[in-house]
């Protein structure tokens, strides 16, 4: 059974930074494996969107609107994924979710992820 558990959310002032963590069980992320890790968020009133992905080969992709302010990383030894966020703005207020997906190739992740955590709230005040 795949479980993803996020932590690290909270309240921060505009311009601040946060690092979200995701503890995975039931799957193992490794650079030669078959698991993609990702982070998504759901802004109030909008659908959940995938904002960052980490391929098994270490390559990353980001939502265009957030590129340069967020960084996804993984630690296979600890089976953890992280999302470092900088220069947070009130419009970044959302529930942030960890995600995972199986892939057949180390250099490509599927467009939809199969597994999602419960989410962690991030609130940015001006």
Helices and strands as residue ranges (DSSP letters): E 3-7, E 10-13, E 18-25, E 35-42, E 49-54, E 60-62, E 70-75, E 80-85, G 90-92, E 94-102, E 115-116, E 120-125
